[in-house]
């Protein structure tokens, strides 16, 4: 009998050693969850642990208890703010403090342009007097010869998109010195993004190949690169998150 009891004790000890430390932790009360939420304070990427701790505690509650958490809206807002801050951390933000506006773009595209490469660029603009961000799309050609393009035709699989010259809000043609010191011809064609433009970008990201033809004195075909795809993805992800929240939450996320 004594040996049998000893064997049982050994088995229990082994189970205790291999089970997670929190396996027997008590489910928090509604009041404890509310306290954790109240302790979050100003949301930053540095105090992420406070948000995660409150989220983990909240998720342990059953549905009835979750409904009783009086300050859940604070937790939901904190998660939204943190999500936007994480998305923006991957991007460049130029802040004009006088006008209280921001230009948000991808460093990956900036690097490509510095190397003298063409690109398709998505840019987010925010203004203090507007409740929602604005999205712009630009097609940038950099090469040895000027094109003076009057049309950009995009072929993505079976889909074809066409931009005539009057579709662009901004057209710039100049010469630039790239990082290597070489002088190149540069042309910039920009438009404020509407559903047509956003659908084009999403189509390009989901396709194996997307070709952008700058059509002018001569044609130049730019094939979307993986680096450029990631740059567009990062900007669109941030833009979608920013559009999904209230103006007040957006202001806190941008602070």
C-alpha positions, 0 to 999 in steps of 0.5 A: 500500500505504501509503495502504491501511495508513493507512486501516486505522489510521484505521478502528481509531482511530475504533472505539476512540473510539466503543467503551465504555472498559470494552469490553476490561476483563478479566473479574474473577477469583473472588478479586477478586469476593470482595474487593469483597464483603468491602469492602461492610461495613455496608450503607447507602444512602450506600455503595450504590456498594460493593454495586453494584460487587460486583454488577456484578463478580459478574454478569461471571462465568460460572456455574461461577465464580459457584458458586465465590464463597465469600461470595456470601451476604454479597452477597445479603444486602446486596442485600436490605438495600439494597432494604428501605432504599430502600423505607422511604426513601419512607415515614414511620418512627416509632421507639419506642426504649423498646419497640423498635417502629416504625410505618411509614406513607405521608406521602402519606396524612398529607398527605391527612388534613391537608387533610381528605380521606378515605383508605384506609391501610396501616400496617406495625408491627414489634416487637422480640419478633416475627420478622415485621412486622405489617400493618394496614389503616385506613379513615378518614372526614373530613367535615362530619357524623358518620357513626357507620358500622357497616359499610364496603362496598367495590366494586371492579369485579365484586367486593364486600367487606364489613366489619361493625362487629365486623371492626374491631380499632379504632374511633375517632370524634372531631373534628379540626382540619385544616391549614386550621384548620377543625374536621371530624368524623373516624372511624377503622376499623382491622383487622389485615390478613389474606389477605382484606384484602391481596387487597382492597388488591391488587384495588383497586390493579389496578382502574380504580375502587375505591369505599369506602362508609362506611355509618351514619346516612348513606352516604359514598362515597370513591373511591380517588385516585391519590395514595392508590393510590401510598401503598398501593403504597409500603407494600405494597412495603416490607411484601412485601420485609420479609416475604421476608427472615430476622429477622436481615436485617430487623433490619439493614435497620431499623438 
